[in-house]
């Protein structure tokens, strides 16, 4: 093998290693996972919950569409939010305008029957504008809890509670 081919092969291997390690480093996993059983049904529920967590972690629409049923219902929407998946996508886009480096950690995932309860930690820096307040890089770190009802591997209903008191105290 000549030096050019060896160099090209070496570069290709290095790129593959780097890409593989970044995918693994960005993998989102719950710190604690509890389930009443380990059936295929539980695996489907966990996958739907983690796909939705990946959506909030990255803002990538494909994760939301993979996680949510087409006629998904947000049972606790903020005033003015559009219904269904479109409302969730818009909420994420708007939040990322305010906190461009938004990411989440999954602190706890509990699965029981057709329900998943997930405890999140939302983190980032407030660098956008919200009303009259202009961000100056303030650290944002607040918890949220979601409850998902899942059928056939898709979230059909979601109840959620965000700690907006902590959030607003951090961005003022």
Phi, psi and omega in degrees: 000136181277168185298325179297315179293321178296315180298315179298316179296319179297316179297317179298318179295317179298317179297317179299318179295315180297315179296317179297319181289327179290325176297314179295320181294329182268000180297132181262123180226146177290141176295321176231136178230126180229135178216149178284342175204175181238037182285173176300323178302315179296320179298318178298318180294316179299317180298316179297315180298317182287329174296320178292322175298319178297325176299310181293330179288325187246335186081004183283119183305324183302323179295319179296315181292330177288326185275325191257139174295150183306320179257037176310143179239126171271113186277348180225055183286146172295155179304130176091352181287137174298156179280157171069200184299321182299323178295320179294316180299316180295319179300316179296315180300316181293320180293323179288339173291328181274322181232082186300330181261028180304133171212163182234155169242141176262108183278328185203136175229122180239127178241129178215121183060232179266014185242143172237132173248127185233132177253117183258163165228115178269133183222156177160199179229135180281104182235004180257205179233134178228107186064235179267358184267126178253126182294148178230033178084013180305140177288133176245128181205100182219151181270161174209155177229132176239147171237124181249136168258124189237133172225137179052040174077011181231144176282123180258331178219149180221131171245135184217154178217117179256147178275076182291335176301312178295314180305307184293330177290334181277332185262357181283000000 
